[in-house]
């Protein structure tokens, strides 16, 4: 049975995505609230994502990419490999 991150803490993949979001947000000089406004989410959820606690939908990742002014593919490229998991 596939493992779920629900109730088990953040996965390496979630941490890496959160790190990418935080780094790009800093590059743009945005606060969490500023990114949240652009992506149409609550600012506390941005904080959760950045710490790896959030598990965003594909739609939300697409909105984050747009808000961060990056291509969706570049935001998620290589995540599986960097998480230490194999396909």
N, C-alpha and C positions, 0 to 999 in steps of 0.2 A: 504494500500500500504506500502511495507517495506520502512523504512527510509534509506537514503543514506548518507554517510559521505561527499560526494562531496559538497564543498561549505559550509559546516556546521561546520567545525573544526574537530578536532580529536575525535574519540570515546574512551571510556575507554579501550576497547580491543586494539586499536592501541597504546595507551599510555603504557599499560602493556607489549605488545610485544616489544615496543621500550626500555622500562626499562630493560627487560630481555637481549636484544641484547647488550645494553650499559654495563650492569653488567658483562656479559660474556666476552665482548671485553676487559674490564679493567682487568678481571682475567687473560686473556692471555697476557696482556701488549701490546695490539695492539692499534694503532692510528685508527682513522676513515679511513684514507687513506690506512692503512694496511689491514683493514677488507674489504674495497672496492676492493682492488686488489685481495684478495683471493676470494671474491664473484663475481667478474667481474661486478661491478657496479661503478658508479661515486661516489667519496667520499662525495659529497654534498647530495646524496640520502641517504647515511648512516646517515648523520646528520638529515635528514628529518624523517627517520624511528625512530631514537632514541628520537625525540621529539614528536612522535606520528602523525606527519603530513603525513607520507607516508602510502600508502595502498598497500602493496606488494602482488604480485601473489603467488600462492602456489609454483610455480617453484622458485621464488626468495627466499621464506622462506626456501625452501630445500637447496638452495645454501648458504644461510646465516648459516644454521645449520652446513653444512659441513665445511664452513670457520671458524666457531666458535668451531669446533671439538666436537659437541654435536649431539645426535640423534634428528631428526626432531620432533618426538613425545614428547621428553622432553622439547623442546623449546616452543611448543604450548600447552602442557598439562595443563588443568585447566584454559585456557584463558577465556572461556565463563563465567565460574563461577566467576572468579576474576573481570570480567568486570561489574558485577552486573546485567547482563541480564539473562533471563531464556529462555530455549530452547523451 
